[in-house]
Amino acid sequence: MTKKFASRIGTIEISGIRKAFEASSGEFFNLGLGEPDFDTPEHIKIAAMQAIDSGFTSYTVNKGIEELREAISAKFNRDNNFSVSPEEIIVTSGASEALHIAILSVVEKGDEVLMPDPGFVSYSPLTKLAEGKPVGVPLSEDFTMSAEAVKEKITNKTKALIINSPANPTGAVESEENIKALADIANDHHVTIISDEVYEHLIYDGLKHVSPARFSDEVITVNAVSKTYAMTGFRLGYLAARDEYVEQMLKIHQYIQACASSISQKAALAAITGPQECVSEMRSEFKRRRDFAVETLRNMGMEFSVPKGAFYIFPRAKDEKEFVETLRKRKIIVTPGSAFGSRGKNHVRISYATSFENLKRAFEIMKEAVR
Ligand SMILES: Cc1ncc(COP(=O)(O)O)c(C=O)c1O
């Protein structure tokens, strides 16, 4: 890269998901997408339209409107079993911004950040932009993150540990016991946990999502309405942490974002305080597709760990490049596993956030291709 640009930008690359997506044009079965295929529920859209109609289109306070932060505080109590006051919450532009300011606020040059490998594509680049060092934690066979594996990677430079349950790209869900063990290890070593909980409601088989903040104060909890309520384009997320953290993160948020969209804040308020049936309906449909994907891929002889949450399945592929290319020639998009870290290599991420009909047809074509 020329001298014109800051060297820190040279350390990161355009996401592998975007590359796969942009390479496609025309009629494709897209199993590469990381967002719900459902329409945003009607009552949420109405709240957004009412915000515009009533002229609620100006800046809001930096932290986000009081009534939304109160609703999020009540939501943490209702869904996650821990207490945070509205003052300990910042409303952000998606979970993406929340992750960005969480990492920027704790990571200094040379600090190490532990993260799942394979894991969500943003963790490593955001760490590099903060001039920190991403350190991948190898996952267990079922893609959960063991406290022992984390312990092995902790050094005196470790500053943060990112936990993502349910996980992208694997669909793995951490048990309560494991979350507590991870919180204990982090606490023992004065490591801040950044807990990315955007898929908390997309969880199957009677499992329950558990927040590390239940067990430790040194946690920045990141969440969003994006996946839960099919609102990815609203760009509305939030984070919760102790005062001490919030004070620092607010400084960054104030300068890089000012505030989240006023319209999206009203929409999120309707989402969080309104009827929750839409969430269970979407979850049931995702579960139906998950079961179908598991059965079909198994019949194809593919190997994978059964996903317990999110809307992805992460099977092994002998040669991921060849696999992705073979499918692409047949108009099916999947994401190469190495887009999610070095240990994602020779896997592919298949997203079932597409209609059952599309999934069925894509799997029929895939069956032929795999043969
Ligand atoms: C694990 C995870 N965290 C965060 C995000 C970003 O969420 P948002 O759209 O709210 O910025 C995503 C989106 O794909 C994700 O998969």
The ligand as an SDF file (V2000), in Angstrom:
LIG
                    3D

 16 16  0  0  0  0  0  0  0  0999 V2000
  -21.8150  -12.5370   15.6430 C   0  0  0  0  0  0  0  0  0  0  0  0
  -22.2160  -11.2390   15.0730 C   0  0  0  0  0  0  0  0  0  0  0  0
  -22.0080  -10.1140   15.7660 N   0  0  0  0  0  0  0  0  0  0  0  0
  -22.3310   -8.9020   15.2790 C   0  0  0  0  0  0  0  0  0  0  0  0
  -22.9030   -8.7540   14.0390 C   0  0  0  0  0  0  0  0  0  0  0  0
  -23.2270   -7.3840   13.5460 C   0  0  0  0  0  0  0  0  0  0  0  0
  -24.5450   -7.0470   13.8720 O   0  0  0  0  0  0  0  0  0  0  0  0
  -25.1850   -5.6490   13.4170 P   0  0  0  0  0  0  0  0  0  0  0  0
  -25.8530   -5.8660   12.1120 O   0  0  0  0  0  0  0  0  0  0  0  0
  -26.1840   -5.3510   14.5150 O   0  0  0  0  0  0  0  0  0  0  0  0
  -24.1200   -4.6380   13.3550 O   0  0  0  0  0  0  0  0  0  0  0  0
  -23.1370   -9.9010   13.2720 C   0  0  0  0  0  0  0  0  0  0  0  0
  -23.7020   -9.7770   11.9030 C   0  0  0  0  0  0  0  0  0  0  0  0
  -23.6000  -10.6590   11.0830 O   0  0  0  0  0  0  0  0  0  0  0  0
  -22.7970  -11.1690   13.7960 C   0  0  0  0  0  0  0  0  0  0  0  0
  -23.0010  -12.2890   13.0970 O   0  0  0  0  0  0  0  0  0  0  0  0
  1  2  1  0
  2  3  1  0
  2 15  2  0
  3  4  2  0
  4  5  1  0
  5  6  1  0
  5 12  2  0
  6  7  1  0
  7  8  1  0
  8  9  2  0
  8 10  1  0
  8 11  1  0
 12 13  1  0
 12 15  1  0
 13 14  2  0
 15 16  1  0
M  END
$$$$
